[in-house]
Amino acid sequence: MSDTSNTPSPDGSILWGMAAIEGKRQSIVQSAEANAAQRDYHISRNQYFYDLVGQELKTLVGSAGRLLFIRCQTGKLLEYVTASSVTAVDVSPKMVEIARQKHPQADVRVMDPETSLPEGPFDTILIQDTTDTVDIQAMLTLVNGVCLPHTRIIIFTYNHLWEPFVSFAERSNLKSPKVEPSWLSVRDYENLLNLSGLEMLHVTRRVLMPFGIPVLGRLMNKFIAWMPGIERLNLCHFIVARPAPRPQPVTNFKVSVVIPCKDEKGNVRSAVERMPQLGRETEIIFCDDKSTDGTADEVRRMQAEFPQKNIRLVEGPAISKSRNVWTGFRAATGDILLILDADLTVMPEELPRFVEAIASGKGDFINGSRMVYPMQGQAMKFANMLGNKGFATLFSYLLGSPVRDTLCGTKVLWQRDWDKINGMIDTWGAEDRWGDYELLFGAARLNLRIVDMPVHYQERTYGDTKMNRRFKNGLVMLRFCWAAFLKLKLPQM
């Protein structure tokens, strides 16, 4: 990081202490003002690069909601982001004036983000290139103050390994110059985020070739840049963070337990009797997928026998388990959505742990894992276990988060996040018959923190497993993983 303890003043004398910090801030503003008129010229010379950056931001941000754009400069990146409202700030009045002309829909203000920010809260905060930010921690502390628990912060910056090349580009008038830029590593950013009450979720690295050289540019940026090892050589870092967890009592939330069932009559009473109180109110939704053994009638008997419990019966479409679960989710009225398979191989008694984990902020998406504790008897066949472990390894790579069990039916997420994942259903390019993959990949696309919750897996006592035809099902899962790889790992060009 650059030394700012003895910054020259405008008249050439040396400044010390905090005066040096303020002197550097003034130099940054003066440099931005001097280069504002040429900013769009530099962008036009590097349009290929900005298209790559913009496409990645479009993928990471999705629908930004209320967006705060810090150090917006002339607002170029706003062309790639969809938001319900945009507030943008920059230190340079000339940059702000250009941004206002180009983006009249945005509220663009002259403001130093190290000392003040617009009143929030915001759903998404985009920070552009911190290399000439004097006090990054001060800025991030202010950012924390305008966040909601679900806010996502995205920092777009440069890989410090590229410092010599970026400096050369500035000297060659290929890029706007910076005043004594600070080059930070990802670990530096992670530390500054932690000190500011924020938490880094993951890092995406993009742009191995910043110039639009025909064939070579596409080859390197789409098919080579994502490879392990090579990935760390990319020019651009996109750091995704969130506010540090703010635990809330589980009694603040209504919980909807969705129980997809197909010929599970013998498990209905046990599910009702063993269901613990979850949150402020527990809604039990049986999604009967046109059972032929009287499952629906058994649910109606439980409604009459336990009127004090909120038991609902929803008719499924009889297409697949995933469609049955989506039907239950769309009918749910709770703040927290929880899936419990009707075979009760995951014990209802362990569900409070899931609700506690999501309410405490330990994760945004809690994924049950049957692969930690010993399994009871023949709860999972050997071939199923091998396949599940293999897919878990593949998923951990695709998600960028360790997941030990992809097909455990017990998963918990916020209703607000499901509303967004719901819009992604059937957009991956392959069918998910069980729903686990749609939920996990949707959570990854939303930059949610995915956390495994170990469960004790037991044998079913009634009915037969629906997970048969293992080889065919394995091929279906592989097709979905390939489709997700194309969406999550390969740059969208």
ROFI-633976 format. One record per residue: residue in one letter; z, y, x of N, C-alpha, C, CB in turn. Coordinates in steps of 0.1 Angstrom, whole numbers, plus 5000, padded with zeros to 4 digits. Glycine has a CB too. Layout:
ROFI-633976
AZYXZYXZYXZYX...
This chain:
ROFI-633976
M500049885008500050005000500050125009501250004990S499350235004499250355013500550425014498250445007D500750495025501950575028501750715022502150585043T502650755013502550885007503650975011502450874991S504450935021505551015025505251145032506450935034N504051155038503651275045502251325041503751255060T502051335028500751375023500451525026500651355008P499251555031498951705033498851775020497551715041S499351905021499251985009497852055009500352105009P497452114998496052184998495852275009495952254985D496852345014496652435025496752365039497752545025G496852235039496852155052498252125058496052235062S499252185053500652155058501052025053501652265053I502051955060502551825056503651835046502951745069L503551755035504551745025505351615028503951745011W506651625024507551515026508351485013508651545037G508851355012509651315001508851324988510851405000M509551364977508951374964507851474963509951404953A507851574972506851674972505551604977507151794982A505651504985504451434990503851354978504751345001I504751294970504251224958503451314949505451154951E504051434946503351524937502151584943504351644934G502151594956500951644963499751544962501251664978K500151414963499051314961498551314947499551174965R499451334937498951334923497951454921500151354914Q498251564927497351674926496051644933498051804932S496051584944494851544951493951454943495151484965I494651354936493951264927493251334916494851154922V493951434910493351514899492151594904494351604892Q492351654916491251734922490051654925491751804934S490251534930489151444934488451394921489651314941A489151364910488551324898487751434892489651274888E488251564892487551674887486251694895488451804888A486351684908485151704916484051604914485551704931N484451484910483451374909483151344894484051254915A483751414885483551384870482051394867484251484862A481351494872479951514868479051394873479451644874Q479451334884478651224890479151084885478751224905R480151084877480750954873479650864865481950974864D478950924856477950854848476850814857477450934836Y476550894867475450854877475850724884475150964887H477050714889477550594896477550474886478950614901I477950504874477850394864476450344862478450434851S475550434861474150394858473550314870473250514856R474050344882473550264894474150124895473850344907N475250104887475949984887476049924873477349994893Q475049934865475149894851475349744850473849934844Y474749664859474949524859476349484861474049454870F477049554870478449524873479249564860478949614885Y479049674854479849714843479549624831479449864839D478349574829478149474819478949354821476649444818L479049304833479949194836481349214832479849144850V481849334837483249374834483449384819483649504841G482549454812482649474798482649344790481549564793Q481849254794481749124787483049054788480649044792E483649054800484948984802486049054793485348984816L486049184793487049254785486849224770486949414787K485549214766485249174752485849044749483749184749T485748944758486348814756487848814756485848724767L488448894765489848894766490548964755490348954779V489949084751490549164741490349124727490049314743G489149074724488749034710488849164701489748924705S489549154690489849264682491149334686489849224666A490949454692492149514699493149574690491649614708G492849594677493749664668493949804673495149594668R495149854674495449984679495349984694496750044674L494350044700494150034714494550164722492650004717L495350144733495550254742494850224755497150274744F493950314759493150304771493650404782491650324768I494250354792494950434803493950444814496250374807R493850574819492850604830491450574825493150534843C491050624814489850594807488650654815489850644793Q488850754823487750824830486750874819486950734840T485450844820484550894810484350794798483150914816G485250694798485250604786484250494785485150684774K483550464796482450364796482950234790481950344810L484050184793484550054789484750044774485750004796L484850154767485050154753483850104746485350294748E482650104752481450044746481549894744480250074755Y482449834751482549684750483749634742482649624764V484549724737485849684730485749724715487049744737T486249634707486349664693487749684689485749544684A488049804683489449834679489449914666490049924691S490649904659490749974647491050124649491849914638S491650154660491850294665491950294680493050354658V491450404686491450424700492150544705490050414706T493150534713493750654720493550634735495250664716A493050734741492650714756493250834763491150704758V493650814776494250924784493650914798495750914785D493551034804493151044818493651174824491551044820V493851174837494451284844493451404846494951244857S492151374844491151474847490651544834489951414855P490851674832490251744821488751724819490651884821K488051724830486551714830486151574825485951744843M486851474830486651334826486851324811487451234834V487951384807488351374792487251444784489751434790E486751554788485751624780484551534779485451754786I484051474789482951384789483151264779482551334803A484451204781484751094772484751134757486151034776R485251254754485251294740483851314735485951434739Q482951364743481551374739480851244736480751454749K481151144745480551014744481150924733480550944757H482450944731483150864721483950944712484150764729P483251014702483951104693484951034684482951174685Q484850904682485750824674487150814680485150694670A487250834693488450814701489250944702488150754715D490550924702491551034705491751034720492851024697V491051124727491151124742491951244746489651134748R492951224755493851324758493951344774495251304752V494251464778494551484792496051454794494251634797M496351354801497751314802497951224815498251234790D499051244822499351164834500151044829500051244845P499650924830500350804824501650774832499450694823E501850834844503050804852504150894846502750834866T503950994838504951074834505151084818504751224838S504051044811504151044796502950964791504151184791L503150914779502050844772502050884757502250694773P500950864750501050894735502050814728499650874729E502450864717503450784709502850664703504050874698G503450554705502950424700503450384686503350314710P503550254683503150144692501650114692503950024688F501250034702499849994703499849834703499250054715D498749784698498549634698497949584711497649594687T497149664717496449634730496549754739495049584728I496849734752496849844762495949804773498349874766L494949874775493949854786494249954797492449854781I494449904809494649994821493549974831496049964828Q492850084834491650064842491950114857490550154837D491850014866491850044880493050134885490550114884T494050064889495250134893495250174908496450044891T494150154915494150184929494550324933492850144935D494350424924494750554928495950604919493550654927T496650504914497950544907499050554917498250434895V499750664917500750684927501950594925501250824928D502550594913503750514909503450424898504950614906I502950304901502550204891503750164883501850084898Q504850144889506050094881506450204871507250074891A506350324874506750434864505750424853506650574871M504450404855503550394844503750264836502050384850L504050154842504250034835505550044827504349914844T506550114832507850124824507550204811508850204832L506650314812506350384800505450304791505550514804V504550214796503750124788504650034780502850044797N505749984786506649894779507249964767507849854788G507450094768508050174757507150194745508450304762V505850164746504950184735504350044730503750274738C505049934734504649804730505349744718504849704742L504749654711505349564702505549434708504549564688P506349344702506449204708505149134710507349124700H504149164702502849094703501849164711502349064689T502149284716501249364723500749294736501849504727R499449304739498949254751498449364760497749154748I498849354773498449454783497449394792499749504791I496349464794495249404803495049504814493949374795I495249464826495049554838493749504844496249544848F492749594845491549574852491549634866490249624844T491549554876491649614890490749534899493149624895Y490849564912490049494922490849404931489249604930N490149304936490749214945490949284959489849084947H492149274964492349344977491549294989493849344981L490949174987490149114998488849194999489848974995W488449264988487249344988487349484993486649344974E488549524998488749665002487749715012490149675009P487249645022486249705031484949735024486049605043F484549645015483249655008483349774998482849525001V484449784991484649894982484650034989485849884973S485350035000485350155008483950195013486350135021F483250095017481850125021480950175010481149995027A481150124998480450164986480850314983480750084974E482050354985482450494983481850584993484050504983R481750545005481150625016479650635014481450565029S479050535008477650535006477150594992477150395007N478150654985477850714972477350614962476850824974L477850494964477550394953478650384943477350254960K479750444946480950434938481750564939481850314942S482450604928483250724929484450704939483850764915P484650804948485750784958487150794952485550884969K488050734959489450734955490250794966490050594951V491350864963492250924973493250824978492951054967E493250784990494150694996494450574986495450765000P493550494983493750394973494850294977492450314970S495550244967496550134970495950004966497850164962W495949904975495349774972496549674971494449734984L496649624958497749534955497249394953498549584943S498049294956497749154953498249124939498349064964V497849014934498248974921499748954921497648834917R500348904932501748894933502449024932502148814946D501849124938502449264937502549304923501649364946Y501449284915501349324901502449244893499949304896E502549124896503549044889504949094891503448894893N505249134903506549184906506749324899506749204921L505749404899505849534893506049524878504649624896L505249424872505449404858506849354854504449294853N507349264862508749214860509749334861509149104870L509649414871510549524873510449624861510249604886S509349624854509149724843509449654829507649774843G509949534829510349474816509149404810510949574807L508149374818506949304813506749174819505649394815E505849094814505748954819504248924820506448854809M503848874832502448834834502148704828502148834849L501148694820500748574813499748494822500148594800H498648554826497648484834496748584840496848384826V495848544849494948624856493548554855495348644871T492548644851491148594851490448664863490448624838R489648594870488948654882487448634879489348574895R486748744880485348754877484548834887485148804863V483248824887482248904895482348864910482549054893L481548764913481348724927480248804933481148574928M479248834925478048914930477949034921476748824930P478349154926478349274917476949334915479249374923F475949284922474649344921473649254913474049374935G472849314905471949244896470749184903471449324885I470949104913469849044920469248924911470248984934P468048934908467448824899467748684904465948844898V468148604895468448454897469748444905467348394905L469948504917471048494925472348544918470948564938G472248664911473348724904473848624894473048854898R473048574885473448484874473948354880472248454865L473348304890473748174896475248194901472848134908M475448294909476848314915477848354904476748424925N477548444895478548484886478848394874478148614880K477848314870478048224859478448084863476848224850F477848034874477947894877478747864890476647834878I479147964897479847944910481248014909479047984922A481248134903482448224904483748154899482148344897W483648064889484748004883485347884891484447964869M484647834901485047714907486347734915483947674917P487247634914488547644921488347674936489347514920G489147764941489047804955488147924956488547694964I486847914952485848024952486348134942484447974948E486948094931487448184921488248304927488248114910R489048274937489848374943489148474951490948314952L487848454953487048554961486348654952485948474969N486548644939485848734930486348884932486048694915L485548974929485849114931486849164921484649204930C486749124908487549184897488749094893486749214885H489849154891491049084885491349144872492249094894F491549054862491949094848493249034846490849054837I494349114847495649064846496149084831496649134856V496548974825497048984811498548974811496348874802A499249064804500749064804501149094790501249164814R502449074788503049104775504449164778503148984766P505149224768506549264769507449144772507049344757A508449154780509349044782509949004768510449084792P510248884766510748834753511948914748511048684753R511948944735513049014728513548914718512649154723P514548834721514948724711515448784698516148644717Q515048714687515448754674516148634667514248804665P517148654658517748544651516748474642518948594642V516848344642515948264634516048294619516148114636T517248354615517448384601516648504597518948414599N515948564606515048684602513748634596514748764615F513448504597512148454594512148334584511448404607K511148344576510848234567509948134574510148274553V510248004573509447894580508747814570510447814588S507447794572506647704564506347574572505247774559V506847464567506547334573505347264566507847244573V504247254573503047194567503047044571501747264572I503046954561503046814563501746754558504246744556P500746734567499446674562499746524560498346694573C499246474549499546334546498346264539500746314537K498146144542497046054537497645914535495746054545D497945874523498645744520499945734528497645634524E500845824526502145824532503245824522502245944542K503145764511504145764500505445724505503645674489G505545624513506845574518507645664527506645444525N506945774532507645864541508045994534506745894553V507646024522507846144516509346174513507146154502R510046084508511446104505512246124518512045984498S511946054528512646064541512346204547512245954551A511146254546510746384551511546494544509246414549V511746474530512446584523513946574526512246564508E514546454526515946434528516346474543516346294525R515546454552515846474566515446614571515246374575M514846694563514346824567515546914568513346884557P515846974580516947064581516547204576517347074596Q517547284574517347424571516747494583518647494566L515647564581514947624592514747774588513547564594G515347864596515148004594515948054582513748044593R515448164576516048224564515748134552515548364562E514548084552514147994540513147894546513448084529T513247774540512347664545511347634533513047544550E510047644536509047604526508447474531507947724525I508547374523507947244527506647224519508947124524I505547214526504247204520503647064523503247314525F503546974513502846854515501346874512503446744506C500546844521499046854519498546714518498346934532D498346674505497946544502496446534502498446494488D495846454512494446444514493846334505494146424529K494046344492493446254482493946104485491946264482S495246094486495845964489495545864477497345974492T495545734480495345634469496645554467494245544473D497745584474498945504472500045574464499545464486G499645684458500645754450501445864457501645664444T500945904469501746004477501946134468500946044489A500946184461501146304454502146284443499846344447D502246174436503246154426504646144432502946024418E504746094444506046084450506546224454505946004463V505646314458505946454461506446524448504746534467R505846494437506246554424507646504421505246524413R507946384423509346324421510346404429509346174423M509946424442510946494450511146644446510446494465Q510046704440510246844435511246844423508846894430A511146734415512146734404513546694408511646634393E513646604418514946554423515646654432514746424430F514846744439515446844448514946984444515146804463P515347034432514847164428515347274437515247194414Q516447254444517047354453516147374466518447324457K515247284468514447294480513047344476514247154487N512447424484511147484481510047384485510947624488I509747294477508747184480507447214472509247044476R506347224479505047254473504047134476504547384478L503147114467502147014468500747084468502246904457V500047064479498647124480497647014481498647224492E496547024474495546924475494546944487494746914462G494446854495493546864507492146834503494046774518P491146864512489746844509489246704512488946944517A490046614518489646484522488446484531489346404509I488446564541487346574551487846524564486746714552S488946574569489646544582491046594582488746594594K491846554591493146604592493146754595493946534604S492246804603492246944607492047024594491146974617R491046984585490747064573492047054564489547004566N492746944564493946934556494947034561494446794556V495147034574496147134580495747274577496247114595W494447314578494047444576494347484561492547464579T494147384552494447414538495947444536494047294529G496747374543498247404542498547534548498947294549F497947564559498247694566497847814557497547704579R496647794551496147904542497047924530494747884539A497747824526498547834514500047874518498647694507A500347874530501747894535502048044533501947854549T503348074531503848204529504948244539504448224515G505148154549506248184559505748274570506748054564D506748324578506448404590506048314601507648494594I506648194601506448094612505847964605507748054619L504747914611504047794606504347674615502547814605L504747564609505147444617504447324611506647424617I503847244620503247114615504147004618501847094622L504346914608505046794610504246684604506446794603D503746584612503046474607503846384598502446384619A503246344587503946264577504446134581503046254565D503946084593504445954597505845964603503545894608L506346084605507746114610508046044623508746064599T507046014631507245964645507846074653505945924651V507646204650508546314655509546344645507646444658M510846344649511946344640512046484634513246304647P512246504621512446634615513746704621512646614600E514746624625515946674630515746764643516946564633E514646744650514346824662513546944659513646734672L513246974647512447094644513147224647511947084630P514447234645515147364648514847414662516647354645R514647324671514447364685513147444686514347234694F512147394678510847464679510947604673509847384670V511747624662511847754656512647844665512547734642E513647794671514547864680513647914692515747784685A512747834697511947864709511047984706511247744714I510447974694509448084691510148214687508548034680A511248204680512048324676512648394688513048284666S513048314698513648374710512648434720514448264718G511348404717510348464726509948384738510748594730K510548264739510248174750508748134751511148044750G508148134739506748114738506148174726506447964739D504848194725504148234713503648114705503048334717F503448004712502847884706503647774712501247874709I504347694704505247584709504547454706506647594703N504247384716503447254715504347134718502247254725G504447044708505246924710504746834721505446854697S505646774728505146684739505946554738505346754753R505146444736505746314735505846244749505046224725M505446304759505246244772506346264782503946294778V507546314777508646344786509646224785509346474782Y510146204772511146094770510545964768512046134759P511245854771510745714768510445704753511745604772M509345634750508945614736509545484731507445604735Q509745494718510345374711509345264708511045424698G509545144713508745034709507245064712508844994695Q506445044702504945064702504545194695504244944696A505345294697505045424691503645474695506145524694M503245454707501945494711501345374720501945624720K500145334716499545224723499145274737498245174715F499045174746498745204760497445284762498745084769A496345244756495145314757495245454752494045234749N495945474741496145614736496845694746496845614723M497845634752498645714762497845754774499945624767L497045664779496145694791495245814787495445574795G494545794775493645904771494346034769492945864758N495546034763496246154761496646224774497546134753K497046144784497346204797496146264804498046104806G495046194803493846244809493346374802492746144807F493446384789493046504782494046614785492946484767A495346584787496346684790496046754803497746624790T495546674813495246734826494046824824494846624836L493046784817491846864815492146994807490746784807F493046974797493447094789494247194797494247044777S495047144806495847234814494947324823496847154823Y493847264828492947344835492147444826491847254842L491747404815490947484806491847604800490347404794L493047564797493947664791494647764801495047594783G494647714814495347794824496847784822494847934823S497347684815498747664812499047514811499147734798P500147474817500447334818500747274804501547304827V500047174799500247114786500246964789499147154776R501346894785501446754788500946664777502846714791D500846714765500446634753499646714744501746584746T498346684743497446764734497446724720496046754740L497746594717497646544703498946524696496846414704C500046574701501246574693501046664681502446614702G501346604669501046674657501946794655501146584645T503146804662504046904659503747024668505546854662K503347134661503047254667503547374659501447274670V503947484666504547594659503947724664506147604661L503547814654502947944658503348044647501447934660W503148164650503348274641502248284631503548414648Q502548314618501548334608500548444612502248374595R500948544619500048654623499048604633500848774629D499448504642498448454651497548354645499248384663W498048284635497148194627496048274620497948104617D496448384615495348464608494248504617496048594603K494548514630493448544640492748414644494048614653I493448304646492848174650491948134638493948074653N492348154626491648114614490148174615492248164602G490048294621488748344622487848284633488848494625M488548204641487748134652487347984648488648134665I487947934637487647804633486147774632488347764620D485647664638484247624638483347724646483747624624T483947794656483147874664482947824678483648014665W483547704681483547654695482347574698484747574697G481547534688480347454691480547314690479847494704A481747264685481947124684483047104673482447054697E483146994666484046974656485346914661483446874645D486446964656487846914659488346844646488747034664R488446714647488846644635490346644632488346494636W491046674643492546674642493246804641493146594653G492546904647493047044646493847084658493947054634D494246994667495047034678494347114688495546904686Y493047084690492247154700491847294695490947084703E491547314682491247444676492447534678490947434661L493647484676494847564677495147594692496047484671L495047504701495447524715494447624721495447394723F493147604719492147684725492147824718490747624723G492447834705492547954698493748034704492747934683A494847964707496048034713495648084727497247934714A494948014734494448054747493648184746493747944755R492648184737491748294735492548424731490748264724L493648404724494548514720495548554731495248484707N495448494743496448514754497848494749496248664758L498048384742499448354738500048264749499448274724R501448284750502148194760502348064753503448254764I501747954758501847814753503047744760500547744754V503947694753505147624759505247484753506447704757D505447384762505747254757507147234753505347154768M507347164742508647124737508846974737508947184723P509646914746509746764746510346714732510646724757V509846604727510346544715510546394718509446564703H511446334710511646184711510646124701513146154707Y509746034706508645984698509045844693507345974706Q509045824680509445694674508345624667510645714665E508545494664507645414657507645454642507945264658R506445454636506345474622506945364614504945504617T507545384603508145284595507345254582509545324591Y506345334579505545304567504045344571506045384555G503145264566501745304567501145274581501545454564D499945304582499145274595498745404602497945184592T498645394615498145504623496745544619498245484638K496445674619495045724616494245744628495145854607M494945724640494245744653493745614658495145814663N492545564652491945444657490545474662491845334646R489745374665488345394670488445484682487345454659R489245444692489645534703488445574712490645454712F487445494714486345534723485545644716485445414726K485245624703484445724696485245854695484045674682N486545844692487345964692487446034705488745934686G487445954716487446014729486246094732487645904740L485046044728483846114730483846244722482646034726V484346244710484446364702485346464709485046334688M486446424714487346514722486646574734488646444726L485846494741485146534753484146644749484546424760R483446624738482446724734483146854731481746674721F484346854725485046974721485547044734486246944712C486046964744486447014757485347084764487046904766W484147024764482947084770482647214763481746984770A482647214750482347344743483347454747482347314728A484647414748485647504752485547554766487047444750F485147464775484847504789483747614789484347384797L482747594781481647694781482147834776480447654773K483147834767483647954761484748014770484247924747L485647934776486847984783486648004798487947894780K485847914804485747924818484447984823485847784824L483347964817482148024822482048164817480947944817P481748254826481548394821480448404811481248484833Q480748484801479748504790478748614794480448544776M477548564798476548654803475248654794476148614818
